[in-house]
Amino acid sequence: MPHDHAPASHHATPHGHQHDADGQAEILDLDAEVLAERIAAIIEWLPLATAPRQIVDLGCGTGAGTFALLDRFPEAHVTAVDASAGHLLRLREKACARGVQERVRTVQADLDADRWPDLGAPDLVWASASMHHLTHPDRALRKVHDALAPGGLFAVVELAGFPRFLPETAPEDRPGLEERCHTASDHYHAEHVPHRGADWGPKLIDAGFTLEGERTFTVNIDGSGDPAVGAYALSSLQRLRSSIADTLPAEDLAALDRLLDTDSPHSILRRDDLAVRTERTVWAARRA
């Protein structure tokens, strides 16, 4: 389930931004590692009468959902769709390392395009943190509806916002810094990602689906002593900085940079009080 700061890349990576793409892939990988149990819990909740055999993962990133679905449904095959060739290559490498390459097909496609490639007639379509990035999500929802096998299920998973990692009293010289960063980021995304935070239930109904369930999963992971959580926090805040640096007060930007400086004694990697706090909401909708 990719984050806003690591969006499922339905758009191709622009030329000259390979470093950014590599950073995005790193966050996606860390997201999969740190939140593996939560992804599995969401999949377990889905209202499925029988185990799906053909699954599509829309905006798959580097495969967090793909491999969780393969683990949960050992007879299934997954078509993993993304616009980033780099992410799909990384996903294929993981599939080979896990010995499941025969159960995975990768498709490079832009989900905002007028025409989609043939994705077959899946029993389950999974879209985690990808729909809200689309310019025309309503059109994409109708495409998913028409692609699904009759009775098939569409799972839309979205996040309430960026995860939080620091206590409210941190850092000591600028307490509340992280929340102020998120406030600045919310203003940025309200302009650039208008569908973030949308209620997908009515949108799914308008696209012809029957809504079968909605649930919010609360995530609160103690990250003390966990290097993966430290790396996740570092990469996430680095990416957050890129969108808010021009709007933060100088004192806050300096404090943020001290946290992001891995050589600094104030580095976020040296903290023992990190956690991962966020929410994920899933909508389950069926094609009648």
PyMOL commands that set and color helices and strands:
alter all, ss='L'
color gray80, all
select helices_A, chain A and resi 18-34+36-45+64-72+85-98+101-103+131-133+137-147+177-192+200-206+227-244+250-260+268-270
alter helices_A, ss='H'
color red, helices_A
select strands_A, chain A and resi 54-58+77-82+104-108+124-128+153-159+210-222+275-286
alter strands_A, ss='S'
color yellow, strands_A
deselect
rebuild
show_as cartoon
